[in-house]
């Protein structure tokens, strides 16, 4: 877990035009969706095991989650 004084993992530009900020966020959404699809089986196993330990219902599978 990152602590307040840790170096950032990514250096983000301080001033982005509105269109560039929107493009960056869209790219990050697409990257997140690709990672969820790629690791869907592993994520499902992880959350299923965690839920069984905690006794809570599992979240929806990443492949069936609504896209934004």
VOKE-401090 format. One record per atom (N, C-alpha, C): x, y, z. Coordinates in steps of 0.05 Angstrom, whole numbers, padded with zeros to 5 digits, always signed. Layout:
! VOKE-401090
XYZ...
This chain:
! VOKE-401090
+00017-00023+00000+00000+00000+00000+00018+00025+00000+00011+00044-00016+00026+00069-00018+00022+00085+00008+00043+00098+00016+00042+00116+00038+00043+00145+00027+00035+00165+00043+00034+00192+00033+00060+00203+00021+00083+00194+00031+00108+00205+00020+00121+00187-00001+00107+00166-00010+00118+00149-00031+00117+00164-00058+00136+00157-00075+00136+00169-00102+00112+00159-00117+00100+00175-00134+00077+00166-00150+00085+00144-00170+00067+00126-00175+00072+00105-00194+00071+00116-00223+00056+00137-00227+00052+00150-00253+00055+00180-00250+00069+00192-00268+00070+00221-00268+00049+00232-00287+00029+00245-00276+00008+00256-00292+00013+00286-00297+00007+00294-00321+00011+00323-00328-00007+00340-00310+00003+00363-00302-00013+00380-00284-00036+00394-00299-00030+00404-00323-00050+00419-00338-00055+00406-00364-00079+00395-00366-00087+00382-00391-00111+00397-00402-00112+00400-00428-00137+00411-00440-00160+00392-00434-00184+00402-00434-00208+00386-00428-00209+00361-00445-00205+00364-00471-00206+00341-00490-00185+00320-00483-00161+00329-00476-00140+00310-00470-00146+00295-00444-00158+00309-00424-00166+00296-00399-00187+00275-00405-00206+00282-00422-00227+00262-00429-00215+00238-00443-00196+00242-00461-00183+00220-00475-00167+00203-00456-00154+00215-00437-00138+00200-00417-00156+00182-00400-00178+00194-00391-00197+00178-00375-00209+00155-00391-00216+00160-00416-00227+00139-00433-00207+00117-00437-00182+00124-00442-00161+00104-00445-00158+00087-00419-00159+00100-00396-00157+00085-00371-00180+00067-00367-00204+00075-00375-00228+00058-00373-00224+00033-00391-00215+00038-00416-00210+00016-00434-00189-00003-00424-00168+00008-00412-00146-00009-00401-00157-00026-00378-00173-00013-00361-00185-00028-00338-00203-00051-00348-00219-00045-00368-00236-00066-00379-00220-00089-00391-00198-00082-00406-00181-00103-00417-00169-00120-00396-00159-00107-00374-00147-00122-00352-00168-00140-00339-00192-00130-00335-00213-00146-00323-00220-00170-00340-00222-00166-00366-00227-00189-00384-00205-00209-00384-00180-00199-00385-00157-00217-00386-00154-00234-00360-00159-00222-00337-00155-00235-00312-00182-00243-00299-00203-00245-00315-00230-00251-00305-00231-00276-00287-00218-00298-00297-00219-00323-00282-00205-00320-00255-00182-00307-00255-00167-00303-00230-00182-00285-00211-00194-00264-00222-00209-00246-00204-00233-00260-00192-00246-00276-00208-00270-00291-00198-00261-00310-00176-00239-00325-00180-00229-00343-00159-00222-00328-00134-00209-00305-00137-00200-00290-00114-00224-00280-00098-00244-00268-00111-00267-00257-00097-00285-00279-00086-00287-00301-00100-00302-00324-00089-00290-00334-00064-00263-00338-00064-00249-00347-00040-00252-00327-00017-00249-00302-00023-00251-00281-00003-00279-00280+00009-00299-00283-00008-00327-00283+00002-00332-00307+00019-00321-00330+00013-00326-00354+00029-00313-00350+00056-00290-00337+00057-00277-00331+00083-00294-00311+00099-00305-00291+00086-00319-00270+00099-00349-00276+00103-00359-00295+00088-00387-00301+00088-00405-00281+00075-00393-00266+00055-00408-00246+00041-00413-00255+00012-00435-00245+00000-00440-00252-00028-00418-00241-00046-00412-00255-00068-00391-00246-00086-00401-00224-00105-00383-00205-00113-00391-00184-00131-00396-00197-00159-00410-00183-00177-00414-00193-00203-00388-00199-00217-00388-00219-00235-00364-00225-00250-00356-00201-00267-00329-00196-00269-00320-00173-00285-00330-00174-00314-00334-00198-00325-00343-00200-00353-00372-00192-00356-00388-00192-00334-00416-00185-00336-00422-00158-00324-00402-00144-00314-00406-00117-00303-00413-00098-00326-00430-00079-00320-00437-00059-00341-00412-00042-00347-00408-00036-00373-00386-00019-00380-00394+00010-00378-00375+00027-00374-00381+00056-00370-00374+00071-00395
